[in-house]
Amino acid sequence: MGIMLVGTATAVGTLGSNVLPAQADTDADTTIANVDVSSSITLTNLTPSFTLTGAPGSVPTTGATPVTMTVTTNNFAGYNVTVVPATANLVGAIPGNTDVIPSNDLEVNGPAQGAAYVHLIFGTPIVVATKASASEPDGDTITNNYRITVPFVRPDIYTGTLNYVATTL
């Protein structure tokens, strides 16, 4: 046998003319909103690699396919972009090839050089772009061309890393 319980709920309220409006209050003081904007700089969209192809004695350039990057900064004093080889030599990919190409043989040309090419220097950053004001809101596109006088070494693909750094002034 089961027991059945039945319940009833009743809501009772009174509506009438004596309902009071919501209360509010104000303060004579104020609140100051502060936004502390920090200086920032980013280097993005850097070309991941390039290849200079030629026989010994030739002078290939990146020409139509330069190294590009975007620098974005809100620093109104401006910025510098530098490049420096990570190692003293570009090394071959073929096992047993002991030939190297000094990274200083690479030459770079960028906005900071005008029309001149300058040799990279292992251990010494070279300024390849500079600007004495903030970048455009979407960033500034920087373009660098490279060239090399191909030395007398074994046929191979010689590789080295170039480190780019953007700094505010």
C-alpha positions as CSV (number, residue, x, y, z in Angstrom):
1,M,0.0,0.0,0.0
2,G,1.2,3.4,-0.8
3,I,0.5,6.7,0.8
4,M,-0.3,9.7,-1.4
5,L,0.5,13.2,-0.2
6,V,-1.1,16.1,-1.9
7,G,0.2,19.6,-1.2
8,T,-0.9,23.1,-2.3
9,A,1.2,26.2,-2.4
10,T,-0.4,29.6,-2.3
11,A,1.2,32.9,-3.1
12,V,-0.2,35.8,-1.3
13,G,0.6,39.4,-2.1
14,T,-0.8,42.8,-1.8
15,L,-0.9,45.3,-4.5
16,G,-1.9,48.7,-3.7
17,S,-1.2,52.4,-3.8
18,N,1.3,52.3,-0.9
19,V,4.1,50.7,-3.0
20,L,7.2,52.8,-2.5
21,P,9.6,53.6,-5.4
22,A,13.1,52.1,-5.4
23,Q,15.6,54.2,-3.5
24,A,18.8,55.6,-5.0
25,D,21.7,57.7,-3.8
26,T,24.6,59.6,-5.4
27,D,28.0,60.7,-4.1
28,A,29.6,64.1,-4.5
29,D,33.0,62.4,-5.0
30,T,34.3,61.1,-8.4
31,T,36.4,58.2,-9.6
32,I,39.4,58.8,-11.9
33,A,40.0,56.2,-14.6
34,N,43.7,55.7,-15.4
35,V,45.0,53.8,-18.4
36,D,48.8,53.1,-18.1
37,V,50.0,52.4,-21.6
38,S,53.4,50.6,-21.7
39,S,55.9,50.9,-24.5
40,S,55.9,47.9,-26.8
41,I,57.7,46.6,-29.8
42,T,57.3,43.5,-31.9
43,L,59.1,42.1,-34.9
44,T,56.9,39.7,-36.9
45,N,56.5,38.2,-40.4
46,L,60.2,37.7,-40.8
47,T,61.2,35.8,-44.0
48,P,62.2,32.4,-42.7
49,S,65.0,31.8,-45.2
50,F,66.6,32.8,-48.5
51,T,69.0,31.2,-50.9
52,L,71.7,32.9,-52.9
53,T,72.7,30.6,-55.9
54,G,75.8,31.0,-58.0
55,A,79.2,29.6,-59.1
56,P,82.5,30.7,-57.4
57,G,83.2,34.3,-58.3
58,S,79.6,35.2,-59.1
59,V,77.6,37.8,-57.0
60,P,74.0,36.6,-56.5
61,T,71.5,38.8,-54.7
62,T,68.1,38.3,-53.1
63,G,66.9,40.9,-55.6
64,A,63.2,40.2,-56.3
65,T,62.8,38.1,-53.1
66,P,64.2,40.2,-50.3
67,V,64.0,39.5,-46.6
68,T,61.0,41.3,-45.1
69,M,59.6,41.8,-41.7
70,T,57.1,44.0,-39.8
71,V,58.1,46.2,-36.9
72,T,55.2,47.6,-34.7
73,T,55.9,50.0,-31.9
74,N,54.1,52.7,-30.1
75,N,57.4,54.2,-28.9
76,F,57.5,57.8,-30.3
77,A,61.3,57.9,-30.0
78,G,61.4,55.3,-32.7
79,Y,63.3,52.0,-33.2
80,N,66.3,50.2,-34.6
81,V,66.4,46.8,-36.3
82,T,69.7,45.0,-36.3
83,V,71.0,41.7,-37.8
84,V,73.9,39.6,-36.7
85,P,75.2,36.2,-37.8
86,A,74.6,33.5,-35.1
87,T,77.8,31.7,-36.0
88,A,81.1,32.7,-37.6
89,N,80.6,30.3,-40.6
90,L,78.0,29.0,-42.9
91,V,78.5,25.2,-43.0
92,G,77.7,22.7,-45.8
93,A,74.9,20.1,-45.6
94,I,76.8,17.2,-47.2
95,P,78.4,14.9,-44.6
96,G,82.2,15.1,-44.7
97,N,82.3,18.5,-46.4
98,T,84.7,20.6,-44.2
99,D,84.5,23.7,-46.4
100,V,82.9,26.7,-44.8
101,I,81.8,30.2,-45.9
102,P,82.6,32.9,-43.4
103,S,79.3,34.6,-42.4
104,N,81.2,37.9,-42.8
105,D,81.2,37.2,-46.6
106,L,77.4,38.0,-46.6
107,E,76.5,41.6,-47.3
108,V,73.2,43.2,-46.4
109,N,71.4,46.3,-47.8
110,G,68.6,47.9,-45.9
111,P,67.0,51.3,-45.4
112,A,69.8,52.2,-43.0
113,Q,72.4,51.6,-45.6
114,G,70.8,53.6,-48.5
115,A,72.1,52.0,-51.7
116,A,75.3,50.5,-50.1
117,Y,75.8,46.9,-49.1
118,V,77.7,46.3,-45.9
119,H,79.4,43.1,-44.7
120,L,77.8,41.3,-41.8
121,I,80.2,41.0,-38.8
122,F,80.0,37.9,-36.6
123,G,79.4,39.2,-33.0
124,T,78.5,42.8,-34.1
125,P,74.9,43.7,-34.8
126,I,74.5,45.8,-38.0
127,V,71.7,48.4,-38.0
128,V,69.5,47.6,-41.1
129,A,66.6,49.9,-40.3
130,T,65.9,52.8,-38.1
131,K,63.0,55.2,-37.6
132,A,62.8,58.2,-35.3
133,S,59.1,57.9,-34.5
134,A,56.5,55.3,-33.8
135,S,55.6,52.8,-36.4
136,E,52.3,52.9,-38.3
137,P,49.5,51.3,-36.2
138,D,49.6,48.1,-38.4
139,G,53.5,48.2,-38.4
140,D,56.2,49.2,-40.7
141,T,57.4,46.8,-43.4
142,I,61.2,46.5,-43.5
143,T,63.0,45.1,-46.5
144,N,66.6,43.9,-46.7
145,N,68.5,42.5,-49.7
146,Y,71.5,40.2,-49.4
147,R,74.4,39.4,-51.7
148,I,77.6,37.4,-51.6
149,T,80.7,36.9,-53.8
150,V,80.6,33.1,-53.9
151,P,83.9,31.8,-52.7
152,F,85.8,28.8,-54.2
153,V,84.3,26.0,-52.1
154,R,82.8,22.6,-52.8
155,P,79.3,22.5,-54.4
156,D,76.9,22.3,-51.4
157,I,74.2,24.3,-49.7
158,Y,75.9,26.3,-46.9
159,T,73.7,27.4,-44.1
160,G,73.9,29.9,-41.2
161,T,71.4,31.7,-39.0
162,L,70.9,35.4,-39.0
163,N,69.4,36.9,-35.8
164,Y,67.2,40.0,-36.3
165,V,66.4,42.2,-33.2
166,A,64.1,45.2,-33.0
167,T,64.7,47.7,-30.1
168,T,63.1,50.9,-29.1
169,L,65.2,54.1,-29.0
